[in-house]
Amino acid sequence: MTTTPKTSVPARPLGATGPVVSALGLGCMGMSALYGESDRAESIATIHAALDAGVTLLDTGDFYGMGHNELLINEALRTAPAAAREQALTSVKFGALRTVEGGFTGYDGRPAAVKNFAAYSLQRLGTDHIDVYRIARVDPDVPIEETVGAIAELVEAGHVRHIGLSEVGADTLRRAAAVAPIADLQIEYSLVSRSVEEKILPTARELGIGVTAYGVLSRGLISGHFTRDRELAPGDFRGMSPRFQGENLDRNLDLVDRLRAVAEAKGVTVAQTAIAWVLAQGQDIVPLVGARRRDRLAEALGALDVTLDAADLASIEEAVPAGAAAGARYPEAQMAHLDSEH
């Protein structure tokens, strides 16, 4: 069954220097890109429902739908009640270079580019500041110190409130933190993506940097809703994701079946169990849920009511051991852009 969501989402600090945010954030990417067609009205209604429930953190990227997502958030905030609008915090990724056809051609972390990207995001969002600003992937041709330094200048000017990072390794995290205070690291972290636990998470904790965890349901793979015979819509990037291919998909859904047994024993859903597991990994971790519909959002919020004791965590670990997932989390070409994997 789906537990009833709390009327107000509890708060967590985003690192030692970042803002206090809702314990769950709303990842808005799927409302504009990479999962096939989406319903604009339902997307806006979902953002409104999240704000009404007490979700304060809205995560986006300027390259999600080539600006579409930022404009969508702008519309959602403009049409939300004033109190909800005022509590909303925007987390924006920048730097990805796109083609007209939607391809990715690299990342640009030059200081002049950083400030250019920010100017366009502020215009699309219809705001005078971005709450957390981060490059989506490290530009291999630009030292991270220069990219972070440019964001620090935006902070000094009042255009950005906090500096974030995305998918960086422990060494890069240290170098960036030596330049300016880093609020959080956004990185994939879920039951089936746990490499962060070895070096990156301990380093973030040592430096007082929070974590916003995306992919907590592994793009729907461990949501309990994905089936072996599901046909993906045109434009859905999961069609190229190794974990959704052939034998990998079968092995991964076998893991989900084992997780389902644990969830059903607790009277909650598979998705709620997976989200609750990430929530249980520390008060310094804020999971981002990529709900595109109000029903999926309600289910995700129900994870806040799920308490996992030591026996529950042991059962989950037995069902889905670290490293059990079949296939890499991105295609090989995209994995090459991940500083966190090097």
N, C-alpha and C positions, 0 to 999 in steps of 0.2 A: 504494500500500500504506500501511498505518498503521504508523508507527514505534513501537517499544516504549517506553513511558514510562520516565522515570528512576525509580529506587527512592526518591529523595528530591528534592523540588523545591528549586531554589536560592532564595536569599533576596535581597530588595531592601529598602532603607530607604524608608519612606513619608515622603518629605520630610525636611527637616533636623531637624525636631522630633518626628516621628512614630515609630511602632514599626517594627522590622524585621519584614517579612512575607514570605510565599512569593511568588515571582515571578509566579505565577498565583493569583488568588482565585476562589472559587466564588460566583457570583451565584445566590441561592436563590429569587428571585421566581417563576419558572416552576413551582416545585413547589407553589405555592399559588394562583396567580392569572394571568389574562390570556392563557394559552395553552390554555384548555380543561381538561378533566379530567386529573388526574395520579395516579400510583400512589404512595400514601403509603409503602408498604413499600420500593418501589424508590427513592423520594426519600431515605429515611433510609439505605438501603444506599449510595446515591451519596455522601451526606455522609460516611459512614464510610470509603468507599473514598478519598475526597479526603483526609481526615485521615491515613489510613494511608499515602498516597503522599507526604505531607509538605506538603499544602496547609494553611495556617494561617488564612487570611482568609476568613471567611464573611460575605457581604453580604446584608442584608435591609432591610425597611422595615416599620414598625408597621402600615402600611395594606395590606400584601400579604395579601389574603384577610382583611382586618380582624382582624389578630392571629394568623391561622392559621400564617403562616410563622414567626413567633417561637416559637410553641408547638411547631412541627415541629422547629426547631433545638434547642429545649430537650430534646425527646425524643431527638433524635439524639445530643446531647452526653451526656445521662444514660446512654445505652446504649452509648457508645463506651468503649474502654479508657481508664483514668485518664490515661495519658501523652498520648494523643491529645486528650483533653478539656482538659488543662492547657495545651496549645500553641495551642488554638483562640482566635482573636481575632474579636470581633463588630464589624461595621460596620453601624450602624443609621441609616436615614433616618426622619424624622418630619415631621409638619406637614400632611399631606394630609387634607382633610375629605371624608368619604364619606356616601353615602345608604344606606338599607337595601337598595336595589336594586343597589348597587355603583357608582353614579355618583360622579364627583368634583365637588365644589362650591367648591373653592378651597384656600387654605393659611393656616395660623395660626402666625405667628412671634412672638406676644406672649410676653414672659418667663414669665408665669404658665402659659401653655399649654405652653411648652417643658418646664417642670418637671413638668407634669401628664403629658405624653406620656412623659417619661423614667420616671416612676414606674410607669406601666403596662407599659412595655417591660421594665423590670427584673423585674417580677413574672412576665411571660409567659416571659422567657428563663430565669428561675430563677437569676439571678446577682446579685452585689452591685455590678457595674460594667459599663458599656458601653465597649468599647475606642475606637471612633471614632463620634462622634455628629454628625449633620448634618441640617439642614432640607432636604427634598427639592426644594423650589422656593422662591425668595425670596417672602415675603409682601409685596406691593406697598404695604400699609398700615402696615408696621412697618419702621423703619430696620434694616438688616442689623446695625448696631452693637448694637442692643438684643437681637436674637436671639442673636448670638454672645456678647454679654456674659452672657446667661442660661446658655448652655452653659459659659462660663468659670466661672461660679459652681458649676455641677455638677461641674466638674473640681476646683475648690477643695474641695468637699465630699467628693470621692472617688467620686462616682457615675459619672463619665465620665473616661476617661484622656486622650483627644485630641479636638480639634475638627476637623471636616471641613466641607466645603461641597459643594454639588451644583448643576451647571448655572448657574453664575454667570459674568458677564462680567468683563473685566479690571478695570474701575473698581470693581466691587463686591468683587472679590478684594482689591484694595488697601485698601479701607475696612475690610473684615473683619480683615485681617492687622494693621491698626493698633490693633485692640482686644485681640487675643490671638493666640498662636501657632496657625497653621493647619497641620495635618499634611498634608492632601491635599484635592484637588478631584476629585470624581467627576463625570465628564462623558462623553458619547458620543464615541468616537474609533475609527475603523476606516478601512479602505481607501475606503469610500464615504461617510464622514462626517469631513471633515478641516478644517472651518472653525475648529476649535480652534487650528490651527497659526498662524493669522495674528496674533492678539493675545493670546489667553488662555494658550496654552502658554508663550510667551516671558515673560509676566508671572509665571506660576507659578514658572518657573525662576529668574527674578530674585529672587523672594521666598523661595526655598527650599521651595516647596510641591510635594509629590508629586502624581501623578495616578493615580487608579484609573479605568481606561477600561472603560466598559460598552458593550454593543452591538458588540463586536469582530467578531461575525459578522452584524451588522445583523439581529438577531432571526431568524437562520437563513437569511436571504436569500442570504448569500455563504458558506454552510456547505458548498455542494456537494451538499446533500441535498434542497433545495427544488426542486420541479418545476413546470412550467407548468400541469399539470392537477391539481395538489393541491387537495383540498377541505378547507378549514379547519373545525375543530370549532366547535360553538356556544360562544360566550364567548371565542374567540380574537381578541384585539384587532387582529391583523394584517389581519383582514377590513376594518378601517377605515383601515389605514395606506396613505398615498399610494404608497409604493414597491412595494406588493403589488397594485396595481390595474392592470388592462387593459394598455395599451401600456407603462406604466411597468414593470410586471413583466417583460414581454418584453425591454425594453431592458436592464433590470438583470440578467436571467439571461443575456443575451448577454455581458455583462461577466464573469459567472461562468464561462461557457464559455471565455473567453479566459484567465482566471486558472487554469482547470483544465489548460490546455495547459502553463502554466508549472509548476504543481504536479507534473504527471505527468512532466515532464522531470527533476524532482528526485527522483522516486520517493516523493513524500509526497502527502497529501490536500489538497483545496482548503481545508478548515477549518484544517489545520495551517499552511498557507502564510499564510492571513489572520491567524491568531493570531501567528505568528512575525514577521510584518511589524510588528505593533503592539509586540511585545517588542523589536524592533530599533530602535524610535524613541527609545530612551533608557532608562538604568537607573533613571530616576525615574518610569517608567510601569509600573503593575501592571495587566495586563488581567484583567478579570473574565469568566469563562466561565459561561454559564447552563445548564450540563448538568443535565438532569433524570434521566438514566439513566447507568449505569456504563459502557456502551459509548461513549457520547458523551464522557464524562469521560476515558476512556482515550485516545480520539482527541485530545482537547484537550491532554492532558499530553504527548502525542507531539510537540507543537509545540516543547517545550523542547529537543528533540534536533535541531531544524532550524536550521542556520546559514545565514543569507542573506548572501552576499558582494555586492560592489558590482554585479556583473553580474546577480545575481538580483534585487536591488532595482530595477535599471533595467528588467529584463524585467517585473516586477510593475507598475511605474509606467506602462510602455507599455501593458500589458493593461488596467489600471484607473487612468486618469489622475485627478488631483484634480478634483473637480467633475463627474465623469462620471455619477454616479448620477441616475436619473430620479425625481423626486418628493421632497417634503419628508420629513424623518424622523419627523414626527408630523402628525396632522391639524391643521388651522389653529387650532382652539380650544386645543389643547394647546401648540402652538408659541407662542401668546401668553403662556404662563406661563414661558417660558424667558428668564431674564435674560441668558443666554449668547448669545442670538440678537438682542438689542436693541442 
